């Protein structure tokens, strides 16, 4: 599978995960408003923990993905995995932009050389 196809599938999976976590936030606030002040603080804390957990899972998934892809590309595995753990999807975007740029640059050099 090409780098661009892998990247598109990863974007779709992470967007779905983010939609599940963050897309339900308006529903939560609607329920809080309709219930008034009867919503316990533990429910609000649980909601925040859910958001943090989904964000953490997303970043760990990005780190594992970058670990695998960096190993295949003979790049610094630890650096890319740490970058993915901290910055998540942004790190994956940078990784694939770099890979696509290098492919285009190498192709242009090969075509320019007789």
C-alpha positions in Angstrom: 0.0 0.0 0.0 1.3 3.4 -0.9 2.2 6.0 1.8 -0.7 8.3 0.8 -3.2 5.4 1.1 -1.9 4.4 4.5 -2.1 8.0 5.6 -5.7 8.4 4.4 -6.8 5.3 6.2 -5.1 6.4 9.4 -6.8 9.8 9.1 -10.2 8.2 8.7 -9.6 6.0 11.8 -8.4 8.8 14.0 -11.1 11.1 12.8 -13.7 8.5 13.7 -12.2 8.1 17.2 -12.1 11.9 17.7 -15.7 12.2 16.5 -16.8 9.6 19.1 -15.0 11.4 21.9 -15.6 15.0 21.0 -18.7 14.8 19.0 -20.7 13.6 22.0 -19.7 16.7 24.0 -22.8 18.7 22.8 -25.0 15.9 23.9 -23.3 15.8 27.3 -23.9 19.6 27.8 -27.5 19.2 26.7 -28.0 16.6 29.3 -26.4 18.8 31.9 -28.6 21.7 31.0 -31.8 19.7 31.1 -30.9 18.0 34.4 -30.1 21.4 35.9 -27.7 21.3 38.9 -28.5 17.6 39.7 -25.6 16.3 37.7 -23.0 15.2 40.2 -19.4 16.4 40.0 -18.3 12.8 39.5 -20.1 12.6 36.2 -18.3 15.8 35.0 -15.0 14.3 36.1 -15.8 11.1 34.4 -16.5 13.0 31.2 -13.2 14.8 31.3 -11.4 11.5 32.0 -13.1 10.0 28.9 -11.8 12.8 26.8 -8.3 12.5 28.1 -8.4 8.7 27.6 -9.5 8.9 24.0 -6.8 11.6 23.3 -4.2 9.4 24.9 -5.2 6.3 22.9 -5.1 8.4 19.8 -1.5 9.6 20.6 -0.4 6.1 21.5 -1.8 4.8 18.2 0.1 7.6 16.3 3.3 6.7 18.2 3.0 3.0 17.4 2.2 3.8 13.7 5.2 6.1 13.5 7.4 3.5 15.2 6.5 0.9 12.6 6.8 3.2 9.6 10.1 4.8 10.8 11.6 1.3 11.2 10.5 0.4 7.6 12.0 3.6 6.3 15.3 3.2 8.3 14.7 6.5 10.2 15.2 7.2 13.9 12.5 5.0 15.4 12.6 6.5 19.0 12.5 10.1 17.7 9.4 9.5 15.5 7.6 7.5 18.1 8.2 10.2 20.8 7.1 12.9 18.3 3.9 10.9 17.7 3.3 10.4 21.4 3.5 14.1 22.1 1.9 15.6 19.0 -0.3 12.8 17.7 -1.8 13.2 14.3 0.2 16.3 13.6 3.4 14.1 13.8 1.9 11.6 11.4 1.1 14.4 9.0 4.7 15.6 9.1 6.1 12.1 8.7 4.1 11.5 5.5 4.6 14.9 4.1 8.4 14.3 4.5 8.1 10.9 2.9 6.1 12.2 -0.1 8.5 15.1 -0.5 11.5 12.7 -0.6 9.7 10.5 -3.1 9.0 13.4 -5.4 12.5 14.8 -4.9 14.1 11.5 -5.7 11.9 11.0 -8.8 12.8 14.5 -10.1 16.5 13.8 -9.6 16.3 10.5 -11.4 14.4 12.0 -14.3 16.9 14.9 -14.5 19.9 12.6 -14.6 20.7 11.0 -18.0 
